[in-house]
Amino acid sequence: MRFGLFVPQGWRHDLVGIDPAEQWATMSGLAAHADAGDWESIWVYDHFHTVPVPSAEATHEAWTLMSAFAATTKRVRLGQMCTCMSYRNPAYLAKVAATVDIISGGRVEMGIGAGWYEHEWRAYGYGFPRAGERLARLEEGVEIMKQAWTTGTATLDGTHYQVDGAIVRPLPLQEGGIPIWIAGGGEKVTLRIAAQYANYTNFDGSPEGFSHKSALLEEHCRVLGTDFGAITRSANYNTVIAATEAEVADRLDVIEARVTPHLGATGAADFMAEYRTGQAQGVGTPEQVVERLNGMKERGLGYAIHYFPEAAYDRSGIELFEREVMPALR
């Protein structure tokens, strides 16, 4: 199994209490830690407003961070989970990503999806098209990017995007272009787009959900005549890990206390619910997390991307994961 690490950028209230002038040091320090270790990749979210509620707390922009990480790391791969297609013109996005790939020495991944966070769509003036239109934009945009990265130009007279000989030079350093991760589990359209274009997918990480989406992806591949086995399937896991269950509970309490002033008691309890249920695959002792992820590996999970809500304040959970979980699953 391969492993990616989310770097906190504020979107999930995970930089609160850190002075804005110190936030880049926090993010770049975690990126450097991953770069020096065994993580294959680092990731950020592509969002503009905090979740679960918009607030005045920091949310740093994804592709700006990609460029900064490209210049300040040496080995680790760089991804977004996931870039919203409609937030940037796809020809422009292809150009940006190709430039970052050059800066990084060929380490960029393109995580791409249709987008969902209605509040920030409307706040930034993008409207909020129906799901079918957002997915149609995703498909057209991926086609533009694939053309741009393999031929150096892109032309498409689409319903939503029209480009005419857009030049994207220099090409990305990676042969065949930047790897494309199609994020989302929409059964009729998103998984079909993934079957057509994806090097990687990212969808439901629960055992039952993952197996169900995998079977649908395989069927789309069969219909389209593409190679299901060539697509690496990934999932994201919210991860809080400690040596004992009591220590895990203490860590969860600390996280809840940190976000309560910003979300209120009820909002913080709701925010923490996904960490406190039996469905939280990444929450527990090393033995528990290894057992769950081994089960996912048997179902075909090839890549696990982990989000540690404590990362900006306490790396001990990350370090425990590195010592006891990653070796067991490799």
Backbone torsions as a table, in degrees:
resi	resn	phi	psi	omega
1	MET	NA	143.4	179.6
2	ARG	-104.6	153.9	-170.7
3	PHE	-132.0	135.5	172.2
4	GLY	-120.5	155.4	-177.2
5	LEU	-125.4	124.9	172.2
6	PHE	-74.4	134.8	172.8
7	VAL	-97.0	125.0	-179.0
8	PRO	-62.7	133.6	179.1
9	GLN	-126.4	6.0	177.7
10	GLY	106.0	-21.7	-171.7
11	TRP	-56.1	-38.0	-178.1
12	ARG	-102.0	36.1	-178.2
13	HIS	53.3	42.0	-175.4
14	ASP	-108.4	13.4	170.0
15	LEU	-126.5	11.7	-177.1
16	VAL	-61.9	141.0	179.7
17	GLY	86.9	-7.8	177.1
18	ILE	-100.5	125.7	-178.9
19	ASP	-57.0	136.3	179.8
20	PRO	-51.8	-34.1	179.6
21	ALA	-67.1	-18.5	-179.0
22	GLU	-103.3	-4.3	-173.4
23	GLN	-69.8	-37.5	177.8
24	TRP	-63.6	-39.1	177.8
25	ALA	-60.5	-39.4	177.9
26	THR	-64.0	-48.2	-178.5
27	MET	-66.4	-45.9	-177.5
28	SER	-68.4	-31.1	176.6
29	GLY	-65.4	-40.1	176.7
30	LEU	-69.0	-38.2	176.0
31	ALA	-61.8	-41.8	178.9
32	ALA	-64.8	-38.5	176.8
33	HIS	-60.3	-46.8	178.8
34	ALA	-64.0	-40.1	-177.7
35	ASP	-63.5	-33.0	-178.5
36	ALA	-84.7	-9.5	-174.2
37	GLY	-110.0	-145.3	-172.9
38	ASP	-103.5	0.5	178.1
39	TRP	-66.4	137.2	178.1
40	GLU	-79.5	-29.6	-172.0
41	SER	-152.1	157.8	169.1
42	ILE	-120.4	153.2	-170.8
43	TRP	-139.4	151.4	169.3
44	VAL	-133.3	163.4	175.8
45	TYR	-90.8	153.5	176.2
46	ASP	-103.2	82.6	178.2
47	HIS	-140.5	158.9	-177.0
48	PHE	-111.7	-26.3	-178.5
49	HIS	-120.6	146.8	179.8
50	THR	-62.7	160.2	178.8
51	VAL	-128.6	147.8	7.5
52	PRO	-82.1	-6.9	175.7
53	VAL	-129.9	142.5	174.6
54	PRO	-63.1	140.5	179.9
55	SER	-150.0	177.3	178.3
56	ALA	-83.8	2.2	177.2
57	GLU	-70.3	157.7	-174.4
58	ALA	-62.7	141.0	163.6
59	THR	-140.3	105.4	-175.8
60	HIS	-81.1	143.6	-172.0
61	GLU	-74.6	136.4	-167.5
62	ALA	-64.4	-51.1	-172.4
63	TRP	-75.4	-24.4	170.5
64	THR	-64.4	-42.7	176.6
65	LEU	-64.6	-38.5	177.9
66	MET	-56.2	-45.5	-179.2
67	SER	-65.5	-41.0	180.0
68	ALA	-65.9	-44.0	178.1
69	PHE	-65.0	-35.9	178.3
70	ALA	-58.2	-38.1	-176.3
71	ALA	-83.4	-18.4	-172.2
72	THR	-114.2	-2.0	174.7
73	THR	-118.5	167.1	-175.4
74	LYS	-120.0	-32.0	-169.4
75	ARG	-121.8	-44.5	-169.6
76	VAL	-64.7	144.8	178.9
77	ARG	-82.4	159.8	-167.5
78	LEU	-124.6	118.8	-177.3
79	GLY	-135.5	166.5	175.8
80	GLN	-127.1	136.8	179.4
81	MET	-130.4	89.2	-7.6
82	CYS	-136.8	157.9	175.9
83	THR	-61.4	134.1	175.9
84	CYS	-87.1	120.3	-175.3
85	MET	-55.4	-41.9	-171.1
86	SER	-79.9	-4.8	179.2
87	TYR	-78.6	-16.6	-179.5
88	ARG	-144.9	143.5	173.5
89	ASN	-56.8	132.6	-173.6
90	PRO	-64.9	-31.7	176.1
91	ALA	-67.4	-41.5	175.4
92	TYR	-63.2	-44.0	179.1
93	LEU	-61.5	-40.0	177.3
94	ALA	-60.5	-39.5	178.7
95	LYS	-66.5	-45.5	178.6
96	VAL	-58.9	-49.2	-177.0
97	ALA	-63.6	-39.2	178.3
98	ALA	-63.5	-39.7	178.0
99	THR	-64.4	-45.0	178.5
100	VAL	-62.9	-36.9	178.2
101	ASP	-62.4	-39.8	176.9
102	ILE	-62.8	-47.6	-179.3
103	ILE	-58.5	-39.5	-174.3
104	SER	-81.6	-10.8	-174.4
105	GLY	79.6	25.8	176.0
106	GLY	89.9	45.2	-175.1
107	ARG	-122.4	13.8	-174.5
108	VAL	-88.8	141.0	167.4
109	GLU	-112.0	147.1	176.1
110	MET	-109.9	97.7	169.5
111	GLY	-84.9	124.3	-171.8
112	ILE	-138.8	141.4	178.7
113	GLY	-151.3	-179.0	-174.5
114	ALA	-85.1	-20.0	179.9
115	GLY	88.2	151.6	-173.6
116	TRP	-149.8	-20.0	-168.6
117	TYR	-80.6	90.0	-169.0
118	GLU	-57.2	-40.4	-176.1
119	HIS	-57.4	-47.4	-178.0
120	GLU	-73.7	-31.2	173.7
121	TRP	-54.7	-53.4	-175.3
122	ARG	-69.3	-38.9	-178.7
123	ALA	-62.6	-34.6	-178.6
124	TYR	-91.0	4.3	174.0
125	GLY	84.3	18.8	-179.8
126	TYR	-91.4	0.9	-171.8
127	GLY	66.2	-159.5	171.5
128	PHE	-155.4	82.7	-176.9
129	PRO	-61.6	160.6	176.4
130	ARG	-61.6	162.1	-175.1
131	ALA	-57.9	-39.9	-178.9
132	GLY	-60.5	-39.0	178.9
133	GLU	-71.4	-40.0	178.1
134	ARG	-61.1	-39.4	179.1
135	LEU	-70.5	-36.2	177.0
136	ALA	-64.6	-39.0	175.9
137	ARG	-63.1	-40.4	178.0
138	LEU	-57.9	-47.6	-177.0
139	GLU	-65.6	-44.7	178.4
140	GLU	-63.3	-40.7	-178.3
141	GLY	-65.8	-40.4	177.7
142	VAL	-63.3	-39.8	177.5
143	GLU	-61.3	-41.8	178.8
144	ILE	-63.2	-44.6	-178.6
145	MET	-65.3	-42.5	179.0
146	LYS	-60.1	-44.8	176.6
147	GLN	-59.5	-48.4	-174.7
148	ALA	-60.2	-42.2	-173.7
149	TRP	-81.6	-16.0	179.9
150	THR	-103.8	-28.0	-177.4
151	THR	-115.0	-16.2	-176.9
152	GLY	88.6	-6.0	175.2
153	THR	-141.1	163.0	176.9
154	ALA	-142.1	135.8	176.1
155	THR	-137.5	127.1	177.6
156	LEU	-155.0	126.8	173.8
157	ASP	-103.5	76.5	-174.2
158	GLY	-92.6	178.7	176.4
159	THR	-70.9	-35.6	-173.9
160	HIS	-112.3	-26.6	-179.6
161	TYR	-130.6	134.7	175.5
162	GLN	-126.6	116.7	174.8
163	VAL	-128.2	146.4	-173.6
164	ASP	-134.8	91.0	178.5
165	GLY	70.9	34.8	177.4
166	ALA	-63.5	123.2	-176.7
167	ILE	-91.0	126.8	176.4
168	VAL	-122.9	88.8	179.5
169	ARG	-133.2	141.9	-0.8
170	PRO	-71.8	157.2	175.3
171	LEU	-63.8	157.1	170.1
172	PRO	-55.1	153.2	-179.6
173	LEU	-71.3	-23.8	-175.9
174	GLN	-76.1	128.8	-179.8
175	GLU	-61.1	131.0	-177.6
176	GLY	83.7	-1.0	178.1
177	GLY	95.9	177.3	-178.0
178	ILE	-70.9	132.1	178.4
179	PRO	-59.1	138.3	-176.8
180	ILE	-106.5	126.0	173.5
181	TRP	-106.6	116.1	174.6
182	ILE	-91.5	117.2	-175.6
183	ALA	-102.6	134.3	179.3
184	GLY	123.6	154.4	-175.0
185	GLY	-118.5	20.1	177.0
186	GLY	-53.9	125.0	-164.1
187	GLU	-76.8	-32.9	-176.1
188	LYS	-90.9	-36.9	-172.2
189	VAL	-111.9	-55.4	-175.1
190	THR	-58.9	-46.0	-178.9
191	LEU	-69.4	-27.9	174.1
192	ARG	-68.0	-43.7	177.0
193	ILE	-60.4	-41.2	178.1
194	ALA	-61.9	-43.9	179.7
195	ALA	-61.2	-31.6	-178.2
196	GLN	-81.0	-39.8	-167.4
197	TYR	-120.8	-20.8	-164.3
198	ALA	-79.4	141.4	162.4
199	ASN	-87.5	-28.6	-179.4
200	TYR	-139.5	152.5	168.5
201	THR	-119.4	162.5	175.6
202	ASN	-144.8	110.7	179.6
203	PHE	-147.9	-168.3	-175.2
204	ASP	-37.1	123.7	-178.6
205	GLY	-98.3	6.2	174.7
206	SER	-77.6	153.5	-176.7
207	PRO	-56.0	-50.7	-176.7
208	GLU	-69.2	-43.4	-179.0
209	GLY	-64.7	-41.2	-179.9
210	PHE	-63.3	-44.5	-179.5
211	SER	-65.0	-39.0	179.6
212	HIS	-64.8	-48.0	-179.7
213	LYS	-65.4	-36.4	179.5
214	SER	-63.0	-41.1	179.5
215	ALA	-65.0	-39.1	178.5
216	LEU	-67.8	-40.7	176.6
217	LEU	-60.3	-43.5	179.9
218	GLU	-61.4	-39.1	179.3
219	GLU	-67.8	-41.0	176.4
220	HIS	-60.6	-40.8	178.5
221	CYS	-62.5	-40.8	179.1
222	ARG	-61.1	-45.3	-178.4
223	VAL	-64.8	-40.7	-176.8
224	LEU	-83.5	-13.8	-177.9
225	GLY	77.8	26.3	177.4
226	THR	-102.8	169.2	-171.6
227	ASP	-94.8	102.8	178.3
228	PHE	-57.6	-40.2	-177.7
229	GLY	-66.0	-18.0	-179.9
230	ALA	-84.7	-8.2	-178.6
231	ILE	-96.4	121.2	175.4
232	THR	-83.1	127.2	-179.5
233	ARG	-97.0	131.0	-178.2
234	SER	-124.8	166.0	173.0
235	ALA	-150.7	157.8	179.2
236	ASN	-101.7	142.6	-178.9
237	TYR	-133.5	124.3	170.8
238	ASN	-74.9	123.9	-165.8
239	THR	-127.1	121.9	171.5
240	VAL	-132.8	115.6	-170.1
241	ILE	-131.8	141.6	177.2
242	ALA	-155.1	168.6	-173.4
243	ALA	-65.9	-31.3	-179.1
244	THR	-130.7	161.4	178.1
245	GLU	-64.7	-34.0	178.3
246	ALA	-64.0	-40.5	177.7
247	GLU	-67.5	-35.6	175.1
248	VAL	-60.1	-46.1	179.7
249	ALA	-60.6	-40.6	178.2
250	ASP	-63.1	-41.7	178.7
251	ARG	-62.0	-42.3	178.8
252	LEU	-62.5	-39.0	178.7
253	ASP	-63.6	-39.7	178.9
254	VAL	-64.0	-43.2	178.9
255	ILE	-62.5	-44.8	-179.8
256	GLU	-62.3	-41.5	179.0
257	ALA	-63.1	-34.5	-178.8
258	ARG	-67.9	-39.3	-175.7
259	VAL	-89.9	-14.8	-176.7
260	THR	-57.7	-43.0	178.5
261	PRO	-60.5	-21.0	-176.3
262	HIS	-99.4	-25.4	-176.4
263	LEU	-113.6	-11.7	-172.3
264	GLY	80.7	162.5	-175.1
265	ALA	-62.0	-45.8	-179.0
266	THR	-67.6	-44.4	179.4
267	GLY	-62.4	-39.4	179.4
268	ALA	-66.8	-39.7	178.1
269	ALA	-63.1	-41.1	177.4
270	ASP	-65.1	-41.8	179.7
271	PHE	-59.2	-38.0	-176.2
272	MET	-86.1	-7.8	-173.3
273	ALA	-58.0	-39.7	-177.7
274	GLU	-68.0	-21.1	176.7
275	TYR	-84.5	-23.2	-171.4
276	ARG	-100.7	4.6	179.9
277	THR	-101.4	163.0	177.9
278	GLY	-66.7	-10.2	179.8
279	GLN	-84.8	-2.9	-177.3
280	ALA	-81.0	94.9	-172.8
281	GLN	-63.0	-28.2	-175.2
282	GLY	-98.8	7.1	-176.8
283	VAL	-106.1	123.3	178.0
284	GLY	151.1	-164.0	175.6
285	THR	-79.8	163.9	177.6
286	PRO	-54.3	-41.0	-179.1
287	GLU	-62.9	-41.7	179.8
288	GLN	-66.3	-43.4	-178.4
289	VAL	-67.3	-41.0	177.7
290	VAL	-61.1	-44.0	-179.4
291	GLU	-60.9	-44.1	-178.9
292	ARG	-67.3	-45.0	-178.3
293	LEU	-69.2	-31.8	173.3
294	ASN	-61.6	-39.1	175.9
295	GLY	-62.6	-38.7	177.7
296	MET	-69.2	-37.1	177.2
297	LYS	-60.1	-40.0	178.3
298	GLU	-65.6	-25.6	178.2
299	ARG	-85.8	-3.1	175.9
300	GLY	110.3	5.6	177.1
301	LEU	-68.0	123.6	-178.8
302	GLY	-106.7	-14.9	-171.7
303	TYR	-150.2	122.9	178.9
304	ALA	-115.1	126.8	-179.7
305	ILE	-110.2	122.1	-169.1
306	HIS	-110.3	133.1	176.3
307	TYR	-110.6	118.6	178.1
308	PHE	-104.8	108.5	-176.6
309	PRO	-64.0	-17.6	179.6
310	GLU	-88.4	-5.2	-163.0
311	ALA	-53.3	-37.9	-176.2
312	ALA	-73.0	-15.5	-173.2
313	TYR	-116.0	-27.8	-170.9
314	ASP	-155.1	114.2	-178.8
315	ARG	-91.8	2.1	-172.5
316	SER	-64.1	-33.1	176.7
317	GLY	-66.9	-41.9	176.4
318	ILE	-60.9	-44.8	-178.0
319	GLU	-65.6	-38.3	176.3
320	LEU	-64.6	-41.8	177.0
321	PHE	-60.1	-42.6	179.6
322	GLU	-63.3	-38.4	-176.4
323	ARG	-76.9	-38.6	-167.0
324	GLU	-116.9	-21.8	-178.3
325	VAL	-97.6	-52.2	-175.6
326	MET	-59.1	-46.1	179.2
327	PRO	-62.1	-36.1	-178.7
328	ALA	-66.6	-27.3	-176.7
329	LEU	-99.2	-7.1	174.0
330	ARG	-89.6	NA	NA
